[in-house]
Amino acid sequence: MAAKAKLVQALGKFASCDIGDALVKLGIKHGGYLSGLSMYSPDRMSGPSKIFGPAYTVRMVPTADKSSLSPPRHFADVIPKGSVVFVSQPKGLISACWGGLMSTRAQKLGAAGVVIDGRFRDIEEHRTLGIGLFARGVSILGSNTFTRSSELNVPVTYENVEIDEKVTITPGDYILGDCDGAVAIPPDTVEECLRLCQERYEIDEKTRECLESGDEMGPTIQKLRK
């Protein structure tokens, strides 16, 4: 377990772009990229801030859905320390399913960050907290009359709308997000993903040195990249 934890920690130092490229090489379709998500807090798609941790999933359903399960406790009260809260909101809604008070609770419990597959509100509250938050969009409407939580820590589906592709987010998948975007990393790929990220980093650094010395891009890439 200690060895795996060290690998995970090392992987978290890389950027979403590095990890996405590595996952493509490992056969993960579109590199685990969660297209459509962007950073809203602590800054808007800028700065060195990053979220990274295992996914704690929350499946939301329309409030009118009386047949789906209901959790025994509020989903914000059982967030595991170090996890990235991943909230799956029903599609086609203009309401938010997450707000500033939820981020306050999440931060108190030690959440590593929040990802909203949908909309959220209270931007300035999140930024004041300094919590890392990614979402598809924002809203002024709260969740009360529109959605409610249903199942916790179950597989949820994320849709890359542009390519009509669905990605399954399983509890424990590692979620990393930075100013470039967010990526889902299957746990069984961590070791190889880390190896490929480190390998590419070293190649890119050599490439950068050559370009800064005035070398041409084409021959440099041909010489250094595999």
N, C-alpha and C positions, 0 to 999 in steps of 0.2 A: 504493500500500500504506500509506503514512504517513497519508494522508487517511482511509482506512478504519479504521486503528488508532485515530485520534482519535475517530471516530464511535463505535466500540465502547467505548472508554474512557468517553466521555460517557454512553452508554446504561447502563453498569454502575453509574452513580451513582443510578439510579432504583430504586424498590422493585418487588418482584414484582407487587404490585397494579397499579401504574402500567403496567407492561409487559403484563400480562395484558389489561387494558382496551384498550390500544393494539392488541394483536394481534387482539382480537375485531373491532375496527374494520377491520383489514386482511384480514379474512376467514379468519383462522386459527381452526379449530374449537376452541371453548372456550378461546381465548386461549393455547394452548400449556400450560395448567395441568396439572401432574403431580399429580393428586389422590391423596392417600394418603401422600405423603411429608411428613415434618416434621423440623425441626432437633433433633438430639440433642446436638451439640457445636458450639462450645465451651459453649453453654448450651442449655437445653431451651426452645425457642420463645420466646426473649426476648433483648433486647439489640440493639445495632446491627450485630453480626457478619453478614457476607454472603459467599457464594461466587459467583464469576463467572468463566467461561472457556469455551473450546471443549471439547466432549465428547470424551473418550478412552474408547471403549466396550470392555467385557469381557463376552463371552457365556459364562455358566456352563452346564454340562450335568450331569446326574446322573453320579456316579462309575461307575455300571454301564454307562454309554453308552461303548462301545469303538469305535463307528463314526465318531463326530465327530472333527474335527481336534484336534490338540494344539499349543499354541504352542511355538516353539523355545526360548523363555526364559520365566521366570516373569513373569506379566503385571505384577507390581509393579516389575519391574526396567526396564521400558521405558516408564514413564509420561512423557509429554512435559511439559516445564516449562510452567507456566501453565495446564495443562489441568484440567478437572473430570473425575475418574475416575467413569465411570458403569457400575456393575456390574449386569448383568441375571441374576438368579437364577431357576432353574426354579420354577414356582408349586407351591404345596401342600406346602412344606417348613417344618419348624420349626427347622431348623439355621441357623447363621450362615454367611455366605460372605465375611466381612471381619472383621478383628480389629485389635488394637492394634499389633502388629508391622507389619502392612501400612500402617497410617497413619504409622508411624515412617518407613518406606521412602518412602512417597508424599511426605511432608513434606520429606525429605532431597532428593528429586528436584525439588522446587519445585511440586508440585501445588497448584492453587488451591482444591481441595476434593474431597469424595467424596460420591457419591450411590449408595445401595444400593437397587435395586429388589428388596427382600427384607429379610433380617435381618442384623444384625451383633452383635458382642459386645465386651466390655472397655470399657464406657462411660467409666470413670474414666481409662483410659489415653488415650483420645482427648481428653478434656477437659484432662488435664494437658499434652498436646501443644498444645492450643489450636487444633486443626484443625477446619475447618468440615465437618460430616458430617450428611447427611440420609439417612433410611431409612424403610422401612415399619414396622419393628419391631425387637425385640431377641431374643436367644437366649442360652442358656448353652452350646449345642452348637457345636463347631467344624465346619469344612467337610470335613475329611479323608475321612471315610467316606460323605459325602453328595453333595458336588459337586466338580467340577474345572473349571478354565478351559478354554475351547475356542478360539473365534475372537476376535481382537483387532481393534479399529477397523473393525467392520462394523456395518451398521444393526441395531438391536435394537428390539424392540417393548415398549412400556410400556402397561399396561392401566389405564385409569380405571374401576375396578371398578363404581362406583355407577351409571354410565351405559352400561356395556358398550361402551366405546369404546377403541380401540387407537391409540396414538400411536407413530409411528416416530421413534426417536432416531438421527440420522445423525451419524457422526463429523464434528466441526466445527460442529455446531449449538451455539449458545451456551446454557449452562445458568446460570441465576441463581437463587440460593436465599437467603432471609432468614427472619426469624421468622414470617412469614405463610405461607410455602410455597415451592414451586419451580416454575419455568417454563422451557420449552424455546423458544428463539428461532431460527428459520431465518435463516441468514446473509444471505439476499437481502432480508430485511425490516428490517435494522438501521437504515438511513437513515430510512425512513418511520416506523418505530417510535419512533425518537428524536424526530422532529419532533412526533409525536402526544403523546408523554410530556411534552415541554416545554410544548406548548400547553395540555395539561390541568393541568399543574402551575401555570401562571400563572393559569388560571381558578380553580383550587381556592384559591390564595392570596388572590385577590380575594374569593372566596366566604367564606373564613374571616374576613377583615377585616370584611365586612358582618355576619356572624353575631356576631362579638365586639362589634360596635357596637349589637347588639340587633335587627337586621333579621330579618324572618321568613324561614324556610327556603324556603317555596314560591315567593314572588315573586323571591327572590334567585337561586334556581336557574334559574327561567324567564328571568330577565334575562341571566344570565352564561353558562350552559351551552348548548352548541350541540346 
